[in-house]
Amino acid sequence: MTRKKERLRGAPEPRSVRVRQVAHIDRERVRRVGVPEVVLAEGKTVDHLLAILGALSERGLGALISRPSRAQLRALARFRPNAGSRGKVRILAGGRIARLPGPLGPIYRHGRVALLTAGTSDIPLAEEARAVLSELGISTVHAYDVGVAGLHRLLGALRRIEATRPEIYLVFAGREGALPTVVAGLVRAPVVGIPTSVGYGRGGRGEAALNAMLQSCAPLAVVNIDASVPAALFAAQRFASIDEPRGLRIPRRRPSAR
């Protein structure tokens, strides 16, 4: 065995995997932060997306793919993972999420996330978050179209949902974005507001909803407009259970010889 091979045999696996000069797969994100890397398909060419998924599949890894285009969805339907992987790419949440078969990483303890939407138009984003959480093995409970225009709908839904003891709420609202603030003033669990690009005229496309949530007088965390995947991953971190301590590994600097 050559000296070079001897050195490589005991070396740790690279923290990232380079894919044809177009991407670096972050292999350590799960260990570092407790949630897997999600491949954002939006803006990628079909060729680049398939190259990334091929590299993952060759290493026996699964993946979540968010916001694929129609052309990408057609390509994903034809994509065949590595022979060691079972099944094919599954399309979830009405095409907003795709799932490459294979392990995603961490084990999550038992728990539940509640998802609420102010209107029916907010449901696609809530389903996107629900698909991510479901693929990570995290239970969800939901109530849709329970906005403040008919407050009696919300109160009835909360009685049902609170009985399941969710540990965090993801609340989706467009237009005036009032629902997350109301929910945050009624429940004990943390609430994350997700402003949706629903609405028109001045402050439409989620801008008024975002500003309203940021001004909430109730304790409320807020993500960007339509940011259902970041919200789902934020919620998932609460349930992640990793044997190895998390955090960025920064090697100690050796004292310089004098």
N, C-alpha and C positions, 0 to 999 in steps of 0.2 A: 504494500500500500504506500502510495506516495505521501510525502509530508503534507501536501495540499489537501488530500483526501482525509488524512488524519485530523487536520484542523477542522474540516467541515463536518466530520461525523459527529462531533460533540457540540457543534454550534446550535444555538436555538433557531427555530424557524423565523423567517423574516416577519417583521411586524406588519408589512404590507406586501401585496403581490402586484407587480406591475403587469398591466395588460396592454400589450402592443403599443406602448408609448402614449396611450390615451387615458389610462385610469390606473389608480392605485387602490386595490381592495384592502380595506382597513380590517385586518384579521384580529386585532386586539381590542376593537371597540367594545365588544361584549364584556371582556374582562375588565376594561377600564371603567365603563359607565353603566353596565348592566342591561343594555339593550343592543340589538344587532344593528349593523349598518343596513339602511334601506336604500335600494337603488332607485334613484329618481330617473324615470325614463324620459320625462319632459325635457326637450332640448337635445336629446341624444339621437344620433342616427340609428337606424335599425341595425346596421353593421356593428356599431360600437356597443349597443346594448347586448346583442347576441354574443359578442366577444367576451364581455364581462360575465355573462351568465355561463358561457362555456368554461371560463377559467374557474368559476366557483364550482360548477358541476364536476369538473375533472378532479377537484380536491375533495369531493364528497360533501360539499356544503350546500345548504339551501339558501334561499333569499326571498325577501319581499321586494316587489317592484311596484312603485307608485306612479300614478298618472301616465300610463302608457297611451300613446296615440292609436288611432285606428290601424295605421300601417304596422305599428309595433305589435298590436294585438293579433293581427293576422300572422305576423312572423312568429310570435310566441306560440300560436296554435300549431305551427309546423315544427317548432323546436323540439328536439329529442335530447333530454339530459343524458349524462353519463350512464353507461350500462349498469353501474352499481346502484343508481338511483331508481327508486320505485315510482312509477307513474309519470305523468307529464305535467307541464305547467298548468295550473288551475287559475281561472279568472274569477275574481271575487268582487263584491260591491259594485255590480253593474259595470265592470270593466275599469274601475278606478284603482284596483289592486290586483296584482298577479303574484302567484306563489310558485317559486321554483322548489321542487321537492328536495328534501334534505334537512339536516338539523340547522336550527337558527342560533343555538347557543345556550343561553342560561335556562335554569329551572326556576319557575316562579311559584311562590307559595300560594296557598289558597286565598282568595280574596275576590272582591267584586267591584266593578266600575259601573256607575250609572251614567247613562247618556240621555239627555233631554234635548228636544228641539222646540223652538218657538213656533215654527210653521212646517207645513209639508215640504216646502221648497228647500228646507235645511236638511232633509233626510239623507240625500246622497252623501253629504259630508259626514254625517253621523255614522252612516253605514261603512264609510271608508275607515273611520276610526275603529268601529266595531270589528271589522275584518282583521285589522292589524292586531288588536287585542286577542281576538279568538285564535289567530294563528300562533300567538305566543302562549296560548293555554290559559288566558285570564278570562274569568267569567264576567259577563255583562248583564245588566238589566236596563230596559229602556222605556221611555214614554215619549211619543212623538206628537207634534202639533198641540202643545200645551202652553202656548204663549200668553202674555198678559192681557191680550184683547178679550180673553174669557178666563179670568183668574180661577173660576171654579174648577176648570179642567186641570189646572196645575195642582191645586190642593188635593184633589182626589188622587192624582197620579203620585204625588209625594207620599201620601199615606201608604200606598201600595209599595213604593220603592224603598221607603225608609224601613219597612218591615224586613227587607232583605239585608240591611246593614251594609250598604256600600261604603267603601273607604275613600272614594273620591268621585266627584261629579264632573262630567264634561258637558257643558251646556252651550248649545249652538243657537245663535240668533242673528238675524239680519235686521234691516230697517232701523228701528230706534235702539235695538240691542238691549232691551230692558230685562229680559228673562234671567240672565246670569246674576245680576244684582239682587233680584227678588229671591232667587233660590239661595244665594249666599246669605241672605238674611233670615232664612228659615231652617237650614240644615246645619248639622255640626261638622260634617266632613268637609275637607277642602273643596273648593269649586274652581274650575278652570273655564273661563269664558272663551268661546271661539266665535269671533265675528264672521258672518258669512256675507258673500257678495250678492245679497238679495236686497232689492230696493232700487229706487230710481229717483231722478231729480237731484236736488242739492244734497250732498252728503251720501249719495247712493253708492252702490257696489261695495258696501261694507264699511265705508269710511265713517259714517255717523255711528254705526254700531261699535266700531273700534274705539272711537272717542268717548262714547257713553260708558263703555266698560272700563276704560282707563280712569274715568272720573267716579267710579263706584264708591259709595260710602260704606258698603259692606265689604268684608275681607274677600278679595277676589284676585286671582291670577289671570292674566290675559295673554293669549298668543296672537300671532299675526292673522290677517284676514284669510279665511279658508284653510288655515294651517291645522287640518285635522290629524295628519300623520304625526307632526311634532307633539301635538296634545296627547295622542295615544301613547307615544313613547315616553313622554313625561309621566303619564299615569303608570305605565308599566314599571318604571324605575322603583316605584313604591313596593312592588312585589318581587323584585329580583332577589334571588338567593344564590350567591356565588361563594364557593368554598375559599377560593383564593382572594386575598384582600384586594379591593379595587383601588384604582388610582394610577396615575402616570408613573412609570418606572424611570427615574432619572439616575443614571449611574453616577456614583461618587467620583469626584475628580481626584486623581492620584496626586499626592504632594509632589511638587516639582523638586528635582534634585538640585541641591545647591553646592 
